[in-house]
Amino acid sequence: MKLERIWHIVMDDSRSRILRRLPSPHEATPAEIVIQGKSRDMRDVYQDRQTRSFASAGGGRRFGVEPSSNPIEKDARNLMQEVLSYLEDQQKAGAFDKLVVIAPAQAIGRWRAEISDGLRASVQKEIVKNLMQLSPPELVGAIRALSSA
């Protein structure tokens, strides 16, 4: 009987960590695949002044125009698309059988909105939890604990 190859995806809005397999308890922690989103300094995002525009009624009045998109949200969507593209390529190559996704609620929501039907069929479990701050050995232990629960 063939063992299922289960990949664990741990992510948030700025970074994704992919573990291609969980090591046995006394085995060294395997290398992770890390996909990093665009890193922005918050001061740069919010320091820019709003665009100014003239009122259509005339009179020379000017007012601030809100930006049409949130740059941080846009970066998070771009990261999600990059992660999903990578996973779809790996799925076509037959690299994994199942996926377990562990992420905060907002990232899980974005995941569900963006995922393709083909990749959705491979998802074994979605866990709402933020584990991004953990070191590799701690991350493996936390995944094991969540899998047994």
N, C-alpha and C positions, 0 to 999 in steps of 0.2 A: 504494500500500500504506500502510495506516494504522500509525503508530508506536504501540507499546505505551506506555501511561502507567504507569510503575512508581513506586510510592511506597516510600520507605525509612523504616522505623520503627526508631529507635535508642532503647533504653529500659533502665532498671534498675528497682529496686523502688520508687523514689520519684519518677521523672520519665520522661516520654516525649517524644522529639523526632521530629517527622514532617516529612520533606522530600518535597514533592510532585513534585519533579523534580531531577535533577542538572544543574547549569549546565555549559556548555561550558567548557574550560580558561581562557579569557580573559574570561569573563562574571562579573559580580558574583554573590556568593553569594545565593541566594534566601531569602526569609523562611521561617522554620520555624514549624510549629504545635507549641506546647509545652503538654503536659498535665501539671500538677504535682499530685502526691499530697499528702495531708495531712502537714504538717511538724510533727513532734513533737520536743520536747527530751527526750533520753534520761533526763535526771534526773527529769522528770515521770513517765515511764513506770515507772521502777524505784524511785522514792522512796516511792511508796505502799506502805504496809505491807500484808501479807497479811490477808485477812479472818480473823476469829477465830470459832471455833464450839465448842460444848460437845460432849463425847463422849457418844455415845448410851448407853453403859453406866452413866452416872451418875457420881457422885463429884465432880462439879464441875470436872472436868478440861477445859481448853481447849487447842485446837491450831490451828495455821495452816492455812488452806485455800488451795490453789493457785488462781490465777485460771483461769477456764474457757477463756480464749482469749489468744493472744498479740496485743497491740494493734498491733505493728509488722507482723506477718504479715497481720492484718486490713486494715491500711492498704494494703499491697501488693496484696492481692486486690481491694480497692475501686478502686485505680488501674487495675488490669488490666481490670476490668469497664467502667470509664469509657472507656478507650482502645478496647476492643473495640466498645462501643456506638457510639462516634464513627465507627469504621471501617465498621461495618455500615451506618450511616446514609449515609456517603459512597459505599459500594458500591451501595446502592440508588439513589443519585442518579447513578451512572455516572461517578464522579470518577476512578476508577483501574481498570486492568486487572489488575495484578499487585502483590504486596507482597514486599519483602525485609525480614526482621526481623533486627536485630542487637542482641544482649543477652547478659548473663552467663548462665551455665548455670541458675541458680535462676529467673531471669525467663523464660527460654525454656521451662523446665518448667511454670511457671505459665501461660504463653501457650498451650502445647499442651493443658493440662488445661481451659482456659476457652473456647477458640476454638470458634465454631460451624462446622458442616460447610460452610455456604455461603461463609464467609470463608476456611476452610481451603483450599478449591479455588483461591483467588486467590493463595495463598502460593507464590512462586517459589523462595525460598531462606530458610533460617534459619541464621544465623551466630552461633556462640557466641563473643562477644568484648564487652568493655566499652569503649565509645567515648564515654561520657557526658561525660568530662572535657575533651574536645577542643573547641576554638573552632570556629565555623561553617566557616571556610576549611579548617582541619585535618580536620574531619569529612568534608567533601566529598572531600578527597584520600584519606583512609583508606577511604572507601566505594569510590572508584574502584579503589584497590589491591586491596581484597578482591573486588571484582567481576571483576577481570581474572585473579585467581589461580585 
